[in-house]
Amino acid sequence: MTSDVALSYDKQAVIRSIRNLLQTKHYDRLFNPDLGSNLNALLFEPFSPLTTSALETEIKSVVNNYEPRAKIHYIKVAPNYDRNLYDVTLAFYIENTSLPTTVTLLLERNR
């Protein structure tokens, strides 16, 4: 009616948005070069507690800055040495909900 685009607040829309934000690299969006994350560069660093902490900080920063519908409850980043990837568990609250939504992501090196 008003020709405005309405935000979708259902769980799957927010999960898709967070996954897209985390997979987008800086400068991938032409007119918004700051949108995205530096996760791809961090995945090529050696496995260490410092890298794990940097990944957690980057995820928290991206979600807080670019996804206003989600409020982070906790983030757990665990290196998986056998498969050469990171297991990420992200729990967040969606506006107007009382139960946290949990998403499990696998972060691995991609070229």
N, C-alpha and C positions, 0 to 999 in steps of 0.2 A: 504494500500500500504506500509506504513512504519512500520506496526506492533505496532504502538503506540495507546494508548487508548485516544480518543478525549473527552474533556469535553463537556457536553451538556449545552447550555446556555438558553434553553427555560424556560419559567416561571414555568411549572409544575415540571421540574427536580430540580430546585432550591428550590421550596417549599417542595418537598419530602425530599430533603437533609437536610433542616433546621429542619423539623419535626423529622427525624431520629436522628439528632444530639441532639435535646432536649430530646428525649425519651431514649437515650443511657446513661447508668450509667457509672461512672468511673470503670475501670477494666473489663468491658464487652468485650472489644476487646483485645484478648490475647497479641498481639505484639505491641499494642498501648494503654497502660492503661490510659493515660492522656486524650484520646479522650472521649468526653461525657460531661455530666453536672451533677450538684449536685441538680437538681430540685426535685428529689424524696425525698431527705432528708428535703428540705425546705418546702415541702408540709405537713409534719407532725408537723410543728411548728404552734403555735397559730396564728390566724388571727390578724395581727397588721400592722401598717404602716411600721415597721421595716422589717417584713417578705416580704411585698409587694415590698419594695425597694430592698431587697436582691434578690428576684426573677427577678426583672428587670435588676439588675446588672449582674446576672448569665446568663440570656438570651443574653444580649448585649455582654458579654465576649465570650460566646460560638460561636455566629455568627461571631464576628470579628476575632476570632482565627482560626476557622475551615471552614468557608465558604467564600472564597475570591471572589466569584461571586456576593455576596450581600453586599451592603452598606446601613446600617440602616438609615432610615429617622426618625422614632420615634417608641417608645414602650410604650404601655399603659397596665398596669396590674391593674385589679380591682377585689377585693374580692367579691364573690357572697355568702353571708352568708346563704341564704335560701337553696342553693344546695350544700353547703360545697365544693366549688371549686373556682378557679381563672379564670376570663375571660382575655385573653391576646390578644391584637391587635398589630400586628407587621407590620410596613410598611417599605419597603426597595426598593432600586433601584437595578436592575440587570444591569450589565455592558452593555453599548451601548443602554440603553433605557432611555427615558426622563420622563416617567410616573412611579410613585411608584407602587409597587405591595403590596397589603394588604392581610394579612392572619390573621384569627381569630382562636385561639386555646383555648381549655378548659383544664386546668390543674387540675387534681383531684388525690387524694391519691390512690395509687395502692400498693399492697404488692407483 
